[in-house]
Amino acid sequence: MEIRNYKNLSNVANPHGIQSTKIYDKDHALIMHLILKAGEGLKPHITPVDVAFYVLEGEPSILIGEEKIKVKKDDLIESPKNIIHSIYNETENDVRILVMKLPKPISQTKILDK
């Protein structure tokens, strides 16, 4: 049995400049734990695989395509592959999210200049 806690893992550098920790990395899937402080957000980007966001804490706004909606703790949001998506913390409280890429991507994410 393997047990991991994001608090005991190293931060992974990313183009978004936010705190992210790789908590699961296998051939078939990748799961990241993100913390967005007040005012932080991901740059709009496109991934080559389906992505699911699970909100652990807070009320982030999530952009999928042209639709941006405020979500809450325990919501699961699906984003199909090859579509613009992003996460924004427009609140004063921290947001914690699990990002699950299924299957694990074999090509790079495309960061958009918007």
N, C-alpha and C positions, 0 to 999 in steps of 0.2 A: 504494500500500500504506500502510495506517495501522497504526502500532505504538504500543501504550500499555502502560505499566507502572504498577501501582497506587502505587508509591513516588513517582512523579512527578506524581500527580494530587491534587487537593484533596479533603479529607474532606467528605462530604455529611451535613448535619444530619439526624437521624432521631429518632423518638420513643423509641427504645430506648437512646439514650445510648452507643452503641458506635461504634467506628471503621468507617466504611463509605465506599467509593469506587465511583463509577459508572464502570465501565470500558467499557461498551458501551450505547449508548442510541439505538436506531433505532425506526422506526414499528412494526416487527414483533417486537421483543424488547428486553429490558432485562437486563443482567448487572451484578451488584454484587459487589464484593470486600469481605468482612467479616473483621474481626479481633476476636475475643472474648478478652479477657484473663481470667486466672483468676477464677472467680466471676461473670463477666458472662453475660448471656443476653438473648435477645429477649423482649419481652412477648408472651404468646399473642396471635395475630392471625389474621385471615382475609383472603385475597387473592381478587380476583375472577377470577384466571387460574391455570392450572396453574403450579407452581413446582418446579424441580429444584435440589437442593443438592448440590454437589460438594465433598468434603472435601479440601483441599489440604495441611493440616497439623493434627495433633492428634487428639483422640478426644472429640468433642462428643457430647452426648445430644440426640437430636432427637425432638420430640413431633409426631405426626401424628394428629389426632383424639384418641383416648384411649390411643394406644400410644406409649410413650416408650422408645427404644432407644439404647444407646451405639453409635456408629459409629466408623469409623477412616479414616485417610488413604486416598484413592483410591476411597472409596465414593460412589455416586451414589444419592441418596434422592429419590423423587418424592412430591410432595404435590398432590393434586387441588385444583382451585379450590373455593372456598366451604367449606373445612374448616379448623378450628383447627390451627395449627402454631406451632412455636417451636424455638429452638436454645439450648442451655445449655452453658456450659463449666464443668463440675464438677471440672476438673483443675487442676493447678498450672502447666501449660504453655499457651502461646498456641494458639488455634484459628484457622485461616484457612479460609474457605469462599467458594466462588462461589455466588451465588444467581441463578438464571436464571428470569425470568418470561416465559412463553411462551403466548400472545402478550403483548406489552407491555400492561399494564392501562390502561384508559381511565377507570376509576373508582377511588376511593380505597380503600386498605387499611383494614380496621376493627380498631383496637386494642381488645382486651378488657381489662376490669378484673378480673383474677383474682389 
